[in-house]
Amino acid sequence: MWVIMAISIQMLSGPNAWAVSDQGTFTNEAECQAALDEAVPRTLSEDMRIAWEQGELKYLCLKVRGTGPTAN
């Protein structure tokens, strides 16, 4: 499963990342990237669009990891 993540880093408060839940989940990276390309910047608010255009906000597709034990 893949999701779209929004990521920004503020100087004093550090990183801020969240899943873009209104776009849902995707079965593969290509579907996720297609949805991302279609939605950004069209669906962004004015403030978010400006932050995206200035490189202060990034959107990317990430694969969701399972919750089971992982090897170190």
Backbone as CSV, one residue per row, in Angstrom:
resi,resn,N_x,N_y,N_z,CA_x,CA_y,CA_z,C_x,C_y,C_z
1,MET,0.847,-1.168,0.000,0.000,0.000,0.000,0.899,1.239,0.000
2,TRP,0.483,2.257,-0.717,1.215,3.515,-0.839,0.331,4.674,-0.401
3,VAL,0.940,5.726,0.150,0.213,6.929,0.547,1.006,8.161,0.116
4,ILE,0.295,9.270,-0.004,0.940,10.557,-0.266,1.262,11.191,1.081
5,MET,2.494,11.637,1.244,2.935,12.308,2.465,3.297,13.749,2.135
6,ALA,2.971,14.648,3.052,3.381,16.042,2.967,4.447,16.259,4.034
7,ILE,5.526,16.929,3.663,6.653,17.105,4.580,7.146,18.543,4.536
8,SER,7.354,19.113,5.733,7.979,20.423,5.840,8.850,20.416,7.088
9,ILE,9.807,21.322,7.137,10.673,21.440,8.307,10.714,22.910,8.711
10,GLN,10.310,23.179,9.947,10.365,24.537,10.476,11.635,24.683,11.321
11,MET,12.236,25.830,11.251,13.512,26.064,11.913,13.456,25.814,13.421
12,LEU,12.431,26.276,14.090,12.382,26.165,15.545,11.640,24.923,16.046
13,SER,10.685,24.429,15.274,9.892,23.296,15.767,10.259,21.963,15.120
14,GLY,11.108,21.975,14.112,11.565,20.730,13.512,10.649,20.206,12.422
15,PRO,10.784,18.896,12.098,10.040,18.332,10.971,8.553,18.174,11.265
16,ASN,7.785,18.294,10.223,6.344,18.118,10.289,5.961,17.278,9.070
17,ALA,5.365,16.112,9.300,4.959,15.236,8.198,3.581,14.677,8.497
18,TRP,2.768,14.554,7.460,1.443,13.982,7.643,0.998,13.296,6.361
19,ALA,0.195,12.249,6.537,-0.392,11.562,5.388,-1.526,12.411,4.831
20,VAL,-1.600,12.490,3.527,-2.676,13.231,2.871,-3.853,12.259,2.749
21,SER,-4.621,12.159,3.817,-5.643,11.116,3.931,-6.809,11.276,2.965
22,ASP,-7.106,12.495,2.537,-8.244,12.665,1.633,-7.982,12.106,0.238
23,GLN,-6.735,11.764,-0.071,-6.418,11.133,-1.345,-6.513,9.608,-1.265
24,GLY,-6.557,9.051,-0.048,-6.695,7.613,0.109,-5.369,6.877,-0.001
25,THR,-5.447,5.572,-0.213,-4.261,4.736,-0.364,-4.224,4.166,-1.777
26,PHE,-3.068,3.667,-2.165,-2.855,3.194,-3.530,-2.172,1.833,-3.501
27,THR,-2.426,1.021,-4.508,-1.862,-0.328,-4.528,-0.422,-0.359,-5.013
28,ASN,0.000,0.672,-5.746,1.392,0.703,-6.209,1.873,2.148,-6.341
29,GLU,3.168,2.297,-6.533,3.776,3.623,-6.583,3.291,4.434,-7.781
30,ALA,3.067,3.784,-8.908,2.628,4.501,-10.110,1.258,5.152,-9.891
31,GLU,0.326,4.425,-9.259,-0.995,4.996,-8.959,-0.869,6.190,-8.013
32,CYS,-0.032,6.042,-7.004,0.182,7.107,-6.031,0.757,8.345,-6.719
33,GLN,1.773,8.147,-7.551,2.410,9.270,-8.233,1.455,9.952,-9.199
34,ALA,0.613,9.176,-9.879,-0.375,9.759,-10.795,-1.362,10.642,-10.032
35,ALA,-1.826,10.170,-8.877,-2.747,10.969,-8.057,-2.061,12.221,-7.540
36,LEU,-0.805,12.091,-7.137,-0.036,13.234,-6.650,0.141,14.274,-7.756
37,ASP,0.507,13.830,-8.938,0.705,14.752,-10.063,-0.588,15.469,-10.439
38,GLU,-1.712,14.776,-10.300,-2.997,15.370,-10.651,-3.474,16.357,-9.583
39,ALA,-3.177,16.087,-8.325,-3.714,16.899,-7.229,-2.875,18.124,-6.895
40,VAL,-1.563,18.034,-7.051,-0.679,19.139,-6.643,-0.222,19.880,-7.892
41,PRO,-0.386,21.170,-7.966,-0.830,22.119,-6.945,-2.315,22.453,-7.006
42,ARG,-3.071,21.813,-7.875,-4.472,22.182,-8.118,-5.322,22.243,-6.857
43,THR,-5.144,21.317,-5.926,-6.026,21.245,-4.756,-5.490,21.967,-3.526
44,LEU,-4.339,22.614,-3.637,-3.733,23.266,-2.476,-4.391,24.613,-2.175
45,SER,-4.466,24.933,-0.882,-4.914,26.270,-0.492,-3.843,27.267,-0.940
46,GLU,-4.163,28.528,-0.913,-3.217,29.562,-1.356,-1.911,29.511,-0.561
47,ASP,-2.004,29.407,0.768,-0.799,29.350,1.605,0.031,28.104,1.312
48,MET,-0.639,26.954,1.166,0.064,25.704,0.890,0.701,25.748,-0.499
49,ARG,0.007,26.333,-1.464,0.550,26.424,-2.822,1.812,27.279,-2.837
50,ILE,1.791,28.392,-2.121,2.971,29.267,-2.051,4.131,28.533,-1.392
51,ALA,3.863,27.830,-0.286,4.923,27.062,0.382,5.490,25.995,-0.556
52,TRP,4.617,25.321,-1.325,5.055,24.304,-2.285,5.906,24.932,-3.392
53,GLU,5.459,26.063,-3.940,6.200,26.735,-5.013,7.570,27.213,-4.542
54,GLN,7.678,27.597,-3.270,8.950,28.089,-2.737,9.840,26.964,-2.209
55,GLY,9.376,25.711,-2.312,10.177,24.575,-1.872,10.145,24.338,-0.368
56,GLU,9.229,24.989,0.336,9.123,24.818,1.786,8.246,23.634,2.163
57,LEU,7.540,23.072,1.202,6.627,21.959,1.422,6.804,20.981,0.277
58,LYS,6.982,19.713,0.594,7.158,18.678,-0.428,6.091,17.616,-0.256
59,TYR,5.673,17.046,-1.354,4.747,15.918,-1.354,5.442,14.756,-2.041
60,LEU,5.326,13.568,-1.452,5.920,12.391,-2.060,5.126,11.156,-1.715
61,CYS,5.341,10.104,-2.481,4.677,8.832,-2.250,5.600,7.939,-1.434
62,LEU,5.038,7.349,-0.382,5.791,6.425,0.464,5.033,5.119,0.600
63,LYS,5.789,4.042,0.624,5.205,2.724,0.838,4.955,2.528,2.325
64,VAL,3.790,2.024,2.664,3.435,1.789,4.055,4.015,0.445,4.481
65,ARG,4.722,0.457,5.607,5.299,-0.778,6.159,4.279,-1.487,7.011
66,GLY,4.412,-2.796,7.073,3.555,-3.590,7.942,3.876,-3.320,9.397
67,THR,3.035,-3.818,10.293,3.241,-3.563,11.719,3.939,-4.711,12.432
68,GLY,4.293,-5.759,11.705,4.949,-6.911,12.325,6.407,-6.605,12.678
69,PRO,7.085,-7.564,13.299,8.490,-7.375,13.658,9.362,-7.203,12.427
70,THR,10.391,-6.383,12.552,11.320,-6.152,11.449,12.723,-6.549,11.860
71,ALA,13.515,-6.950,10.890,14.912,-7.295,11.159,15.729,-6.016,11.269
72,ASN,16.670,-5.983,12.172,17.531,-4.805,12.337,18.772,-4.934,11.515
